[in-house]
Amino acid sequence: MVLLDAGDALARIGAEGKGGAASPEERAAFRFIVEAMGSLGYDAMAVGERDLRFGVQELKKRAAAAKIPLLAANLVDKAGKRPFEERRLLEAGGLKVGVFAVVSGESFGRSGLTVLPPLEQANLQAKALREAGAELVVALLHLPYDASVEVARALVGVDYAVQAHDGRVNAPRLVGKTLLTAAGERGRQLGSAAIELGSEGGPLFDRAEAKSARQQLGYLDQTIARTRATLEAMPEGPGRKAQAQMLETLVKRRDDLQAQVEAGVPPGRSSVLTDLTTLDGRVAEDPEMARRTAAADPHKLR
């Protein structure tokens, strides 16, 4: 498993602040969230503008102590140097997984940083990761959703992209040759992507489409049964003819869905199944983490 965050996890507001200096509660929550992510073993985190609430050096110091790699390939400081890592080559399931992050937004300037063009830097990172042996490349796009779609459409060598910034929950969609999904909002969801690499090239095949078709089949079967029963009870006439046409349409739709389910993943094609779990009362608390959460009271930040 590779555990990633696409940014804006550590604070509610950015470096510009809200009403001046950060409160003690904000600082305590910031420290707690970083330490908790370290305990969970995050492999990399994109740097969002909210994560810079307490400055570049404080963020780097806390993340280093928690052993969380910070990624932002297109941020440079006043000296023209990158304060954060450009990319990471990780290993999971015996495969090499490349990860990088790009960002956008004027507010990074308040932290003394300049934002380089996201698309240009993204393609440079993907190329470098492929040359280093990455079999799968994941992009963390800390950009507005519409901007992420534009970037994803022109990405080269990126299999899967996670968008964050404006707190959206979106189903995965193929944009260009990259499968793009959104990260959810304010830590209320946990996304998972189960990826199976095939021998053939091409974009990832979304297994969720077949899963959705299977679910729809159940509802459609019930609708067809009710429509057929109604038709059999109707006398001859215009109404019965309309009901028969409706039944014909439903049966055709069912046949199409059944074919989609049976087709499955094309032979040799890489595929992914993305799920988004809402972290509500149905998800059990870890006792130790619950105790630490109550002690830190990070909810004052959220």
KACORGI-V970153 format. One record per backbone hydrogen bond with DSSP energy under -1.0 kcal/mol. CO is the residue of the C=O (numbers start at 1). NH is the residue of the N-H. If there is no record, write none. Layout:
<<CO & NH> <CO & NH>>
This chain:
<<3 & 43> <3 & 44> <5 & 46> <14 & 17> <23 & 27> <24 & 28> <25 & 29> <26 & 30> <27 & 31> <28 & 32> <29 & 33> <30 & 34> <31 & 35> <32 & 36> <33 & 37> <34 & 38> <35 & 39> <36 & 40> <37 & 42> <44 & 5> <45 & 71> <50 & 53> <52 & 55> <55 & 59> <56 & 60> <57 & 61> <58 & 62> <59 & 63> <60 & 64> <61 & 65> <62 & 66> <63 & 68> <69 & 45> <70 & 85> <71 & 47> <72 & 75> <74 & 116> <76 & 114> <77 & 80> <81 & 77> <85 & 72> <88 & 99> <90 & 97> <92 & 95> <95 & 92> <96 & 135> <96 & 136> <97 & 90> <98 & 138> <99 & 88> <100 & 140> <101 & 73> <102 & 142> <106 & 109> <107 & 110> <108 & 111> <108 & 113> <109 & 112> <114 & 76> <117 & 121> <118 & 122> <119 & 123> <120 & 124> <121 & 125> <122 & 126> <123 & 127> <124 & 128> <125 & 129> <126 & 130> <127 & 131> <128 & 132> <129 & 134> <130 & 133> <136 & 98> <137 & 159> <137 & 160> <138 & 100> <139 & 162> <140 & 102> <141 & 143> <141 & 164> <142 & 104> <144 & 148> <145 & 149> <146 & 150> <147 & 151> <148 & 152> <149 & 153> <151 & 154> <152 & 155> <159 & 179> <160 & 139> <161 & 181> <162 & 141> <163 & 183> <168 & 184> <173 & 180> <175 & 178> <178 & 175> <179 & 161> <180 & 173> <181 & 163> <185 & 188> <188 & 279> <190 & 277> <192 & 275> <194 & 273> <196 & 271> <205 & 272> <206 & 209> <207 & 211> <208 & 212> <209 & 213> <210 & 214> <211 & 215> <212 & 216> <213 & 217> <214 & 218> <215 & 219> <216 & 220> <217 & 221> <218 & 222> <219 & 223> <220 & 224> <221 & 225> <222 & 226> <223 & 227> <224 & 228> <225 & 229> <226 & 230> <227 & 231> <228 & 232> <229 & 233> <231 & 234> <237 & 241> <238 & 242> <239 & 243> <240 & 244> <241 & 245> <242 & 246> <243 & 247> <244 & 248> <245 & 249> <246 & 250> <247 & 251> <248 & 252> <249 & 253> <250 & 254> <251 & 255> <252 & 256> <253 & 257> <254 & 258> <255 & 259> <256 & 260> <257 & 261> <258 & 262> <259 & 263> <260 & 264> <266 & 269> <268 & 200> <270 & 205> <271 & 196> <272 & 207> <273 & 194> <275 & 192> <277 & 190> <278 & 280> <280 & 283> <286 & 290> <287 & 291> <288 & 292> <289 & 293> <290 & 294> <291 & 295> <292 & 296> <293 & 297> <297 & 300> <298 & 301> <298 & 302>>
